[in-house]
Structures are given as structure tokens and as C-alpha cells.
């Protein structure tokens, strides 16, 4: 007689008035952190979604092998997935640096506007679309070559009115970078 498929679900509630260092790891499940002030967040799973919402942190490190990542936070971060989409929404009135990487999936960035908002985002996907919603940006494209043959492109988005905002988007396939006005709020 075997145990079959069994699992454990853990939900932790803590006072919002304190600052935390969060480490949440799972093998086959999602990791979600919401509404906290943190020094750092380290969220990792092998098979599942990783989500950070309404969080302020000095450092965010999120990874999954097979699942999507969504980050709605104030603070610098890194997001890595092999097979999944990444959604990044830097929060207003914050200075955020973020590195986003997926091998097989799209990257979606929704940028805030307003005074005191700055961000540096580096987005890379091998097989997927990079979709950035922003206002007043210019796209500068540079084709990459390997041995004289095209092997992808790098696109930089910059806003003449906002010197503190920079987005670098790289794809190694023929999928486009889409950039346009803000189509929805984070």
C-alpha cells in the first residue's frame, strides 16, 4: 500500500508592520509573497508559479524551472525561468533595477509613470515575445551577428523625458519587441 500523490500546503501570516527576510522554496508547488516589507526575498520552485505582489524589498531573487513569474514590487530583482512567462510591474515612486530571463516564454513589462520613478530593466528571452507598455519611449535596435550571420537583436528603449528609465530587450529568435502606450495598470 502506497501513499499515492500527497503534498503539503503552507500559508504563513505575519504582522505587516515588521520587516522580513523571506526564503521560500518548493519542489512542486507555487511560491507567493504578498504585502510585506522585506530586506530580501528568495523565492524558488522547480515546478510552479512564483509571485510577489505589493512588496517592498532591497533585493528580490525569484526562479522556477517550469512556471511563470510575476513581480509587482519596489526594489531591485532577478527573475529566471526556463519554461514560463515573466510579468514585471515596477511600482510607482521607486527606483528599481530588474533582470528578467526566460528561455521558452514571453516577457511582459508594465511601467509606471510619475515623478520619483526610475527603473533599469534587462529582459532576455530565447523563444518568446517581449511586450513593453510605456509612454513616450523611443526604440533603438541593434542586430547581433555571429560569424557575419544575424543571430538575434538587442533593442533599447529610452525615454527622453526620463533619464532614470532604461529598458534593454534581447531576443534570439524572430519574435518582435512590442512597445506601445500603457494598455493597463499593474
N, C-alpha and C positions, 0 to 999 in steps of 0.2 A: 504494500500500500504506500503510495507516494503522496507528497504534499501538493502536487499539481502546481499551478501558477499561483503563487502567493506574493503579496507585496505589502509594503508599509507606506502609509501616507503620514507626513508630519507637518503640522501647522503650528507656528510659534507666534504668539502675540507678546509684544514688548511695549513699554511706555515710549511714546513718540518724543518725549521731552529730553531723552538722553541721546548720546552719540555712540555708535556701534562700529565694531569691526566685524563684518559678516563674511563667513566662509560657509558656502552651501554646495555640497557635491552630491551627485546621484549617478547611478549607473543606467537606470532605465526609467526615468521619470523627469518631470519638469521641475525647474527651479524658478521661483518667483519671489522677488523682494519688492515691497511696496511701502511708500510713505515714511521713509526713515531718513535721519541724518546719520551719515556714516563717515568714518575715516576712510575705509576701503571696503569694496565688495568684491569677492571672488566667487563667481557662480559657474559651476561646471557640471555637465552631464554628458553621457555618451549617446543616449537616445532619448531626446525630448527637447522641449522648448525651454529657453532661458529668457526671462522677462524682468526688467527693472522699471518701475513706474513711480513717479513723484518722489524721486530720491535725490539728495544732495550728498556728494562724496568727493573726496580728494583723489580717489582712484577707483575705476571700475574695470574689472577683468572678467569677461564672460566668454564661455566657449561651450560648444556642443559638436559632436561628430555628425549626428543625424537629427537636425531640428532647426527651427528658426530662432532668431534672437530679436528681441525688441527692447530698446533702451530709450526711456523718457526721463532724462536726468540732468542734473547740474554737476559738472565735474569732468575731468579727463577720463578716457576709457579706451579699451581694446575689446573688439568683438570678433571671434573667429568661429566659423562653422564650415564643415566640409560639404554638407548637403542641406541647404536651407536658405531662406530669405532673411535678410537683416533689415530692420526698420530702425532708424535713428532720428530722434527728435530732440535736439538740444533745447533746453529750457530758456526762456527769456531772461534777460538781465544776468547772464552768466558768461564766463569765459571758458570755453570747452574745446579741448583737443581730443579727437577721436580717430582711431584706426579701425577700419571695417574690412574684413576679408571673408569671402566665401568662394569655394571652388565651383560649386554647382548650385547657383541660386542668384536671385536679383538682390540689389541693394536699393533701399528707398530712404531718402533723406528729406525731412520736412524742416526747413529752417525758420526760426523765429525772427521777427524784426523788432526794432526798437532800440532806444539808447541803452548803452551799457552791455550790449550783446555782442560777443565775439566768438568765433569758432574757427578751428582749423580741422578739416575733415579729410582723411585719406581713405578713399574707397577703392577696393580692388575685387573684381570677380573674374573667373576664368570663363564661365559659361552662364551668362545672365545679363540682364539689363540694369543699368544704374539710372535711377529715376530721382531727380532732384527738383523739388519745388521751391522756387525762390523768386524774388522780385528785384529787377534792376541789375542782374548779373550779365557778364559777357563770357562767352566760351572761347577759349584759346585751345586749339587742337594741335598735337604733335604726333605724327606717326612714328612708331618704333620699327626698327629694322634689325634683322639678324642675317648677316652674310649678304646684305644687299636686298633681301626679300622682306616685304612687310610682315610683321608679326604682332600686330595689335596697335593700340594707340593710347595715348595719355591725353586727357582733357583737363584743363584747369579752368575753374570758374572763379571769377573775381568780380567784386562789386566796387566800382569806382568811388561810391559814396561811403563805403565801409572798409577802411584799411585793416581792421581787425578780423575780417572774414576771408577765409580761403578754403576752397574745396578742390581736391585733386581726385580725379576719377580715372581708373585704368581698367580696360577690358582686354582680354587676349583673344577674343572672338569678334565676330562681326556685329554683335548686338550693340545697339546705339546707346549713347548717353542721351537721356531726355531731360531737358531743363525748361522750366516754364514758371509762370506765376503760381503763387501758393494756391493750391486747389482745395485744401482742407486743413483744419487745425490738428495739432497733435493731441 
